[in-house]
Amino acid sequence: MRFERNAEASLAKVRAIFTERGGQYADTWELAQWVKTIAVARSIGIELSNEQARKIVAAALCDVKYWRNLGGYKEDNLLDGIAYDANLMAEMSTDEQKHQSGPQT
């Protein structure tokens, strides 16, 4: 079926990109301490753990990738966006996330 073929081909590209970039950048996602994010949060009266900051940064990166589409179509924005959204979903489902906000389904 066309949809499945298209999705599989696109997901293969997504995997190739994040695998290549992971080799280039090392495991910065695991090792980062989110110093600036935590400092900004503290300056406005919010205390964040490193894991909480990681979730917020994940969401911010998703927002940035989404809004880059304002500049016009670029395949890389969509492919990266899929990976960033998948990462955010995984971060939000970690053990530390004990509750969810919003309506329950």
C-alpha positions in Angstrom: 0.0 0.0 0.0 1.2 3.4 -0.9 1.0 5.0 2.6 2.9 2.2 4.2 5.6 2.3 1.5 6.0 6.0 1.8 6.1 5.9 5.6 8.7 3.0 5.6 10.9 4.9 3.2 10.7 8.1 5.2 11.4 6.3 8.5 14.5 4.6 6.9 15.8 8.1 6.1 15.0 9.3 9.6 17.0 6.4 11.1 19.9 7.0 8.7 20.1 10.7 9.6 20.0 10.3 13.4 22.4 7.4 13.3 24.9 9.5 11.3 24.5 12.5 13.5 24.8 10.5 16.6 28.2 9.3 15.4 29.2 12.9 14.7 28.0 14.4 18.0 28.5 11.6 20.4 25.8 11.0 23.1 25.2 14.7 23.9 21.6 14.0 24.7 22.5 11.7 27.6 25.5 13.7 28.8 24.1 17.2 28.7 23.5 19.0 31.9 21.2 21.7 30.5 22.9 24.4 32.4 21.4 27.3 30.5 17.9 25.9 30.6 18.1 25.3 34.4 19.6 28.8 34.9 16.8 30.5 33.0 14.2 28.5 34.8 15.8 29.4 38.2 15.8 33.1 37.2 12.0 33.0 36.9 11.5 31.1 40.1 11.3 27.5 38.7 13.6 24.8 40.0 14.2 22.0 37.5 16.0 18.7 37.8 18.3 17.7 34.9 15.7 15.2 33.8 12.9 17.8 33.8 15.1 20.2 31.9 15.8 17.5 29.3 12.0 17.1 28.7 11.6 20.8 28.2 14.5 21.0 25.9 13.1 18.1 23.9 9.8 20.0 23.5 11.6 23.2 22.5 13.6 21.4 19.8 10.3 20.0 18.4 8.9 23.5 18.3 12.0 24.9 16.5 11.9 22.1 13.9 8.2 22.6 13.3 8.5 26.4 12.9 11.4 26.1 10.4 8.7 25.1 7.9 7.8 28.8 7.8 10.9 29.2 5.6 9.5 26.8 3.0 9.6 23.1 2.4 12.9 21.3 3.2 12.9 17.6 3.6 15.5 17.7 6.4 13.1 19.7 8.6 10.4 17.0 8.3 12.8 14.1 8.8 14.5 15.7 11.8 11.0 16.6 13.2 10.0 13.0 13.2 13.1 12.0 15.2 12.7 15.0 17.6 9.0 14.1 18.1 9.9 10.5 18.8 12.5 11.5 21.3 10.1 13.8 23.1 7.5 11.0 23.3 10.2 8.7 24.8 11.4 11.3 27.3 7.8 12.0 28.4 7.2 8.3 29.0 10.2 7.8 31.3 9.7 6.6 34.9 10.2 10.1 36.3 7.0 11.2 34.5 4.5 10.0 37.1 1.5 12.1 36.0 0.2 13.5 32.8 -1.5 16.8 32.3 -4.5 17.4 30.2 -7.6 15.2 29.5 -7.2 11.5 30.1 -8.3 9.2 27.2 
